[in-house]
Amino acid sequence: MHWIAASLLSALLLGFYELGTKHAVRDNAVLPVLFFANVCSATVWMLLMTVAHTAPGTLPATLLVSPLTWHQHLLLLAKSALVATSWVCSYFAIKHMPVSLASPVRATGPMWTLLGAVLVLGERPSWLEGLGIIITLGSFVGLSLAGSREGIHFHRNKWFGFLVAGTLLGAMSGLYDKFLLGRAGFDAATVQCWFSIYLALLFLPLAVGWKLRLWQRHVFHWRWSILVVSFALLLADFVYFDALRNPDALVSMVSSLRRGSVLVAFAGGLLLFGEVNSRQKFLAVLGVLTGIVLTILG
């Protein structure tokens, strides 16, 4: 699959993932949701590894997990720790904020990834990409005004701070993915497999702490959307990693295309969760998408 097509497919799946996340954590305990979603993902990969070991030649090459050294395991453990921190911040923010606000803010991730790609990977943005950054920041102000109408003031809302932290950490993860799949030579299946397993292990002590009531917590309810979170992200990440494997793929452009998921999340927030101020939010979302398009054209 061409890396642009893979990025767009990943965007669609990522939109379903964000809607599933909102449904799963709404009025629900966040840490068990994170744990069980990642246990489902890890279980899928462990089953695939078992099939590959017991029945060689059964699975296509794209699903085969390569053997790793201890150093390579540590590199993937570091990625999992980075993403785990990002998700804890983002999931708590999504729980307490409308998804039609949270998703566009998370969609600004490509802007931070682009800036990181310029500073770290030596990519050079064009004037269109620079214009895209300016428009994205302007749209960010529009989202702030829309949020204030719902009593969410970005400058003093702690969950917005969580959301920004999660977004910045996610942008760092995008840069690290390019390193793993490009310069470090990992294949997509190996990264996703051990990334999923290590995430489940990292969330295990947090889930145990929740179970033992080591801190004030909410009640956990199992919901079918936890499976949507797991499988939508599995598929979205698989095609995303495959796109990054292409030597012609630019991490900034792949991230921009992937954040087209905001359209799915925005529409779902209005239709499924009855969120309000759709007109003002839609204008801000259009601004974010315009910034993404300019980044692509650049």
N, C-alpha and C positions, 0 to 999 in steps of 0.2 A: 504494500500500500504506500502511495506517495506520502511524504511526511506532512504536507499541507492537509491532505484528506484525513490522515490519521489524527492530526491536531483538531480538526473540526469535529470528528466523531468523538474524540475525547471530551470536547466542550459539551456536546449533547449529553453524554453520560454523566459528566460532572454536574450539569444542571439538575439531573435526577438525584444525584448524590446529595446536593445541597438541600433539595426539598425533603428528601428522606431524613436528612440530619435534623432539620427543623421539626419534623413530625416526631422523630424519635426522642428528642430532648425537651420538647415542650411539656412543662409541668412534670418533668421526670428527672431522675438522678443522672448526671452527666457521666461520671466515671464508669459505672457499670455498662452504660451504652457504648462507651469507647472500648471497654474491655471485650464485651461480647461481639461487637462488630469486627474487631481485629482477630478474635479467636476464630470466627467464621472464615475470614480470609486466610489465616494461617492453616486452618484445617484443609482448605481446598488445595493449597500448595503442598502440604504434607502428603495428601492423597496422591497428587500428581507425581511427587518424588517416589512414592511407594510403587506406583504403576510402572514408572520408568525403570525402577530397580528390579522388579519381579517379572516384567514383561518387556524386555528391551525391544525397541523398534515399533512399539505401539503408538507412542506419542510423536507428534510432529516436532521438528527441531526447535521451533520457536518456544516450546513448552519444556525443554530440557534444561535442568539446572546444572551448572558446571561446578566441579569441585573447587574449593577455595582454600587458600592459606589462612593462617591465623591473622596475618596482617590484613588480608582482604575482608575477613569477618569483622575486624575492628572498624574498617572503613564503613561497612554497611551498618554496624551497630551505631556508629556516629550519626549516620543519616537518620536512623530510626529515632535516636534521642532528639535530634533537631525537629523532626516532624511531630514527635509525641508532644513536645513542648508547644509547638505551634497549634496543634489540635486542641490541647487542653484550653489554651487561651481562646481559640476560635469557637469551640463548642459552647463554652460558658457564655460567650458573647451572643451567639446565635440563639441560645435559650432565652436570653433576656431582651433581645432586640428583634424588630420585625425583619423577616428574611428579605423583604423588598428594600430594606436599608442596608442590611449586613452584606448581602451578596454584591451589590455595586461597590461597596467599600473594599471587599476582598478582591474585586475585579481590578483594583488599582495595582495589584501585585506585579503585573508586567512592567509598569513604570519603574518600580523599584528594582525589578530584575534587569531591566534595560540599563539603569544606572550602574548596577553591579557589574553587568557584562562589560560596560565601558571601562570601569575602574579595574576589574579583576581579569577579564578575558581579553581585553584589548579590542572589543568590538567598537565600531565608530558609528554613532547615530547620524542620520541625515537631518536636514532642516525640517523635513516632514515629521520625523520621529520626535524632534525637539518640540514642534508645534503640538504634536499629540500629547506630550507630557504637560504642556501648559493647559490644554483643553481639559485633560483629565483632572488637573488640580482645580480648575474652575468648576467642573462638574461636582467635585468633592464639596465645594462650598454650597452648591445647590442641594446636595444631599443633606448637608448640615441644616439648612433652612427648612427642608421638608421634615427632618427629624424633630426640630424644635416645635413644630406644630403638634407632634405626638408626645410632647413632654420629654424628648430625648435631646439634651443639649450636649453636643459632642465635646465641648471644652471642659465639661465637668461630670461627664458620665463615665464611671469606671469601666463599664462593659465596652464602651467604645475604645477605651485604652487597651483592654484585652484584645479587641478586634484588630487594632492597629499592630499590636505586638505579634499576634498570630499571622497577620498579613506579611509583615517584614520578615519573620522567621520562614514563612512559606517562600518568599522571594529568595532567601538564602538557600533554601532547599533546592530551588530551581537551578541555581548556579552550581550547586554541588552535584545535582543529577547530570549536568552536562560534563562535569569532570569525571564522574564514575563511568558514564556510558561512552565518553569520548576518549579522553587521555588515559584513564585507568583501564579501559578495555573490557569492562563488564558487559555481559549481555542482559537484555531486558528481563528475561525470565529469572535469572539468578538474582538480580537486584530486587525484583518484586517479591520473590519467594522469601529470601532471608529478611528483607525489610518487614514483611508481614509477620513473620515469626518473632522477630525481635520486638516489634511493636506490642504484640500480645504479651510477651514476657515483661516488657517495661510497664505495661498497664496493670499487670497482675498484682503487684504490691499495693497500687492505688485502689484497686477493687477490693483487696483484702482489708485495707484500712477503712474503706467505706463500710464493709460488712461488719467490722468490729466496732463501728461507731467511734473511731478515733477523733472524729471532728463532727461538727454539726452537719447534717446531711438531709437530703430529700429521699422520699420513697421511690424505689425503682419498680417500673412496670415493663414487662416484656411487650414489645410491639413488633409487628411484622416489618415495619419500616427499618428496623435494625438490619434486617437481611438486605433491604434495598441499599442501605448505606454501604454494607460490605461488598456486595456484588457489583453495584454500579461503580464504586471506586476501583475495584479489582480490574474491571474492563477498561475504565477510563485511564488508569495508570498504565495498563499494559500497552495500549496503543500510543499513549504519550511517550513511554520509554522507547517504543519502537521508532517513533518519529525522531527522538533525540539521537538514536543510533546512526541516523543518516549523517554522513560527514558534511553535507551541504546545508543541514538544518541550523538555523540561528536560534539560540536559546531565547532571545528576546522575542522573536517572531512566533515561535512555538507557544510561548507563554501567553502572548497576546491573543492568538487564535483560540487557545484553550479557554480564555476568560470570556469567550462568547457565551459561556454557560449562564452568564448573568441574565440573558433573555429568558431562558427556561425558568430560572429561579424567580425572576421578577414576576413573570406571568403566573407562576404557581402560587407565589405569595398572595397575589390579589385574588385569584380564583379559588384556591384551596383553603387559605387561612383568613380570608376576608380583611386583608390589610387595606389601609386607607391612604388618602392623599396621592392617589395614583397619577394624576396629571403632573404634579410638580416632580414626583419621583421619576416619572417616565422621561421628562425632559433631561433630568440629570443622568439617567441611564443612557439616553441617546448621546449625551456628551461623552460619557465613558466609552461607549462603543465607537464614537467618532475618533476619539483619541487612539483606540485600538486599531481602527482602519488606517489612520495616518501612520501609525507605527509600521503596519504591514506594507503600505505603499512606499514608505521610506526605505 
